[in-house]
Amino acid sequence: METVTFKIEKSIGYSGKRSGKSYIAKITGTCKQYIFQRSFEDTECEDKDEMFAARRKRKGSWIEAAALEAGLYEISEHGEREYRIIFAKSDKMVWMKVSVERATKIALLMDDGETFDAARTATKPPAKETTAAPADAM
């Protein structure tokens, strides 16, 4: 199956914005305690020398990546969360950002037994209508 690769920056030894957690998690439903039921994705360090240097010095940043299949994901980089959906369109995998509200609706539908694709389609916003001015309006 095709995948889409996402990258996140991980850091150690910083305070403030860079001290937040960075992770990629697949959302599989809802959870009373944590809002979403998640399974955390394994990420692969792109430059192990950077990571080892940061850990040795106890301060620094490095980039990690994960190849993801179709689904709903939460991507947190330094505590800033985004929600993305990955799906097949015209025989290729594409992704798009979605609001937390849409992510919640998709997760609730998956709780009810819907597949991700069915939940994604059911929560798709209506197509924007284009209204043409009447020909005699001039």
CORBEL-V434681 format. One record per residue. N is the residue number from 1. RES is the residue in three letters. SS is DSSP state (H for helix, E for strand, L for the rest). PSI is psi as a letter, one per 20 degrees, with the letter a starting at -180 (NA if undefined). BURIAL is + if it has 24 or more other C-alpha atoms within 12 Angstrom, else -. Layout:
# CORBEL-V434681
{{N;RES;SS;PSI;BURIAL} {N;RES;SS;PSI;BURIAL}}
This chain:
# CORBEL-V434681
{{1;MET;L;q;-} {2;GLU;L;q;-} {3;THR;L;r;-} {4;VAL;E;p;+} {5;THR;E;p;-} {6;PHE;E;q;+} {7;LYS;E;q;+} {8;ILE;E;q;+} {9;GLU;E;p;+} {10;LYS;E;q;+} {11;SER;E;r;+} {12;ILE;E;q;+} {13;GLY;L;j;-} {14;TYR;L;q;-} {15;SER;L;r;-} {16;GLY;H;b;-} {17;LYS;H;g;-} {18;ARG;H;i;-} {19;SER;H;i;-} {20;GLY;L;q;-} {21;LYS;L;q;-} {22;SER;L;p;+} {23;TYR;E;r;+} {24;ILE;E;p;+} {25;ALA;E;p;+} {26;LYS;E;p;+} {27;ILE;E;p;+} {28;THR;E;i;+} {29;GLY;E;a;+} {30;THR;E;r;+} {31;CYS;E;p;-} {32;LYS;L;h;-} {33;GLN;L;g;-} {34;TYR;L;j;-} {35;ILE;E;g;-} {36;PHE;E;q;+} {37;GLN;E;p;+} {38;ARG;E;q;-} {39;SER;E;p;-} {40;PHE;E;p;-} {41;GLU;L;q;+} {42;ASP;L;p;-} {43;THR;L;q;+} {44;GLU;E;p;-} {45;CYS;E;p;-} {46;GLU;L;h;-} {47;ASP;L;n;-} {48;LYS;H;h;-} {49;ASP;H;g;-} {50;GLU;H;g;-} {51;MET;H;g;+} {52;PHE;H;h;-} {53;ALA;H;g;-} {54;ALA;H;g;-} {55;ARG;H;h;-} {56;ARG;H;g;-} {57;LYS;H;i;-} {58;ARG;L;k;-} {59;LYS;L;p;-} {60;GLY;E;r;-} {61;SER;E;q;+} {62;TRP;E;r;+} {63;ILE;E;p;+} {64;GLU;E;q;+} {65;ALA;E;q;+} {66;ALA;E;p;+} {67;ALA;E;o;+} {68;LEU;E;q;+} {69;GLU;L;r;+} {70;ALA;L;p;+} {71;GLY;E;a;+} {72;LEU;E;p;+} {73;TYR;E;q;+} {74;GLU;E;p;+} {75;ILE;E;o;+} {76;SER;E;p;+} {77;GLU;E;o;+} {78;HIS;L;k;+} {79;GLY;L;i;-} {80;GLU;E;o;-} {81;ARG;E;q;-} {82;GLU;E;q;+} {83;TYR;E;p;+} {84;ARG;E;q;+} {85;ILE;E;q;+} {86;ILE;E;p;+} {87;PHE;E;r;+} {88;ALA;E;p;-} {89;LYS;E;p;-} {90;SER;L;l;-} {91;ASP;L;k;-} {92;LYS;E;q;-} {93;MET;E;p;-} {94;VAL;E;r;-} {95;TRP;E;q;+} {96;MET;E;q;+} {97;LYS;E;q;-} {98;VAL;E;q;+} {99;SER;L;r;-} {100;VAL;H;h;-} {101;GLU;H;g;-} {102;ARG;H;h;+} {103;ALA;H;g;+} {104;THR;H;g;+} {105;LYS;H;g;+} {106;ILE;H;g;+} {107;ALA;H;g;+} {108;LEU;H;h;+} {109;LEU;H;h;+} {110;MET;H;h;+} {111;ASP;H;h;-} {112;ASP;L;j;-} {113;GLY;L;j;-} {114;GLU;L;q;-} {115;THR;L;r;-} {116;PHE;H;g;+} {117;ASP;H;g;-} {118;ALA;H;g;-} {119;ALA;H;h;+} {120;ARG;H;g;+} {121;THR;H;g;-} {122;ALA;H;h;-} {123;THR;L;j;+} {124;LYS;L;p;-} {125;PRO;L;q;-} {126;PRO;L;q;-} {127;ALA;L;q;-} {128;LYS;L;p;-} {129;GLU;L;p;-} {130;THR;L;p;-} {131;THR;L;p;-} {132;ALA;L;q;-} {133;ALA;L;q;-} {134;PRO;L;q;-} {135;ALA;H;h;-} {136;ASP;H;j;-} {137;ALA;H;i;-} {138;MET;L;NA;-}}
